[in-house]
Amino acid sequence: MAIRASLYRFPADSDAQESCGIPWGVTVTPFSPADEHGVQPAYGSDGHLLPRCENCWAYFNTYCELEQWAWSCSLCGSLNGLPSQAIERYSQPQDCAEMRSSYIDLELPVEGSVDTMQARPVYVAAVDLASSEDFLELIKSSLLAALEALGPGSLFGLVTFSHKIGLYDVQGPIPVVKNVFIPPESDGGLPINLEDLETCKDRIAAALETLKPTTSWERTTAAGQGLDGVLFGGRGFGTAMEALISYLSSEYGNTFALARVLAFLSGPPDYGAGQLDTRRYGEQYASRKEDADKALLPEQTPFYKDLAAVAVQAGVCVDLFAITNEYSDLASLKFLSIESGGSLFLHASTDESTLPQDYGHFFPDPQYENVQHIICCDSFATYAYDFEFVNSSGFSRHTDPPVIQIAFQYSIVVPQEDALDAGSNSDARLKFFLKRRLRIRSIQYTTARDISDLYDNVVAEAVLSILVHKVILASLEQGIREGRLLLHDWLVILAAQYNDAYKLVQHDGGSSVGQVDISFSQCPQLQPIPRLVFALLRNPLLRFHEEGVHPDFRIYLQCLFSALEPNSLSRAIYPVLTSYATPDKQAYPRHSLSRAALITSGSPIFLLDSFTNLVVFYSSTADSTLPFPPPHDCLLRNTINKLKQERSITPKLTIIRGGHDDASIFENHLIEEQDVDGSGITSVMGFVSFLEEITRDVAEYLK
């Protein structure tokens, strides 16, 4: 569990928090293999015996004061009695994980009995046949790669959808598909065959080879004509998902410990339940004088949000892969993935997709305060928490130094241990068990002495994460324009409070005397922030509709950015530009994103990492004797491979030779230049102009 705070030292009270202008909170990656320092948790058992505070319900941890018969809570200071089981347990502290480490992972007893045959990982691929040959070829290669990656004993099912739903049976030597035409009303019941991956992998692969797109004649004949004579494409995605989730729920006699649906979509659902009207994206907003940036962000139907709630109850997680450049209204579709614990992926075309290698969000508990539920969580999923003081006294003597504690209770499907040693031919190898665990992280912080101490302990990347969450929420509620204004005004206020705290600007008769310091020269920890804010304002997440930002791409970025850990999010907002003297020798680890940085460095090779893209750029002045493309065994290639392996999304690699190839994908990332992307939009400014504007606004604010 990695926890990154926006401030290494906490504000002492609400006045200190407000006066510094820095958002106070943490980002949490619950399932990361280790914490932010690379330390792994201490493992133990009997998590249900761990004492809890009777006042604040915090768990006992290494920061608590332990007496013979009682313990004092490190979070609220309350004195709690120790039950007899705990007294006996702590008589040998070296055997207790919670006595050895503040980061623990304890096993819990599983409530009720879980049949071992049902406690098996279940994967179902739902494939769109109202698509093209290229789309299906990509899906075939993706699923073949997925079959190799899935663990032994996993169950796998294959479903297709268009104007009909195809159910595949691969038990026999020849794959058989049963087609069920989608009626106007569907009860959601489908007899899906979930096959054992070990015994049927070859037949599943053979079934994938039979996938063919439905013809336009077949679709339109079955679906009929829509309003105004427009032919529907016959993509019954909503009905297929509704039926699939219903089957995977306990209503049909099966309680799967883990069920994951991989849904592949080549365009908007336009038939049956959950069909979407994509005509809302177009020139109609210009004629109605509506704000497209605001109008295209909300969902047009609650169907997929309601379906996600059903998926949550059924314990089904849905990953949605949209491979299309059509407007598909991801603002409506996104809820099916993010609210069921899955991920949303968007690829503009099959050529640009990294799908074969690409494989979360939470909701509050309706009963208990400060408890959230996560349906499915991977090692990359990250969540942000905002802190505030509930009273004016701040941290009292009982809670100074302050301690935060995050408890993550989760279930995991594991194979039977003795089955792993029994050999591949043993039936026991196929048995799995559901285990329940409790992961707890307690961290002690100190409080800052004054505002300069707070500024000296700012973590810019964590600040960016919290800002991105706030801006996304503001955009969804009030539109892109309001989101931009929120971010701009926040930077102005922060700079004004910093200048005031360091007495850099004096007030004389209503006028300001002194030079406004917008570069935060007195505080190195604050210096990256103006660039990060500038880059966020230039990002498609906050660019206006008239600047050519596709609404589905904006929704995709909202879902992606809200789940990235701070380091990855920082790269996605302000890419890392590294230079190399040769493919085997790095020159400089970091450059600003400007043409001037390229020229003054004198380096011939550059690697740009924007999280979803890796671009290798050879300067037009590079020595012709340098190998192009970079050799597979060089330092540059090894760095690229390492970045790919560490990432939740496989980045697309592009290698460009300046003066020979189209370099726009590289040059468009040099955002510090004035109108570098060539869009012609007069509102787009370079970094220098941006700083001048912020300086004027800060001076006006300080008057």
ABEGO torsion letter per residue (X at the ends): XBBBBABABBBABAAAAAAAGBBBEBBBBAABABBAAGBBBBBBBGAAABBBBAAAGBBBBAABBBBAABBBBAAAGBBBBBBAAAAAAAABAAABAAAABABBBBBBBBBEBBBAAABBBBBBBBBBABBBAAAAAAAAAAAAAAAAABBBGBBBBBBBBBABBBBBBAABABBBBBBBBBBABBAGBBBBBBBBAAAAAAAAAAAAAABBBBBAAAAAAAAEBBBGGBBBAGBBAAAAAAAAAAAABAAAGBBBABBBBBBBBAEBBABEBGBBBAAABEAAAAAAGBBAAAAAABBABAAAAAAAAAAAAAGBBBBBBBBBABBAGAAAAAAAAAAAGBBBBBBABAAABAAAABXXBBBBBAABBGBBBBABBBAABBBBBBBBBABAAEBBAAAOBBBBBBBBBBBBBBBBAAAAAAEAABAAAABBBBBBBBBBBBBBBBBBABAAAAAAABBAAAAAAAAAAAAAAAAAAAEAAAAAAAAAAAAAAAAAAAAAAAGABBBBGGBBBEBBBAAGAABAAAAAAAAAAAAAAABAAABBAAAGBBAAAAAAAAAAAAABBAAAAAAAABBBBBBBABAABBABABBBBBAAAAAAAGBABBBBBAGABBBBBBBAABBAABBOBBBAABAAAAAAAAAAAABABBBBBBBBBBGABBAAAAAAABAABBGAAGAGBAABBBAAAAAAAAAAAAAAAAX
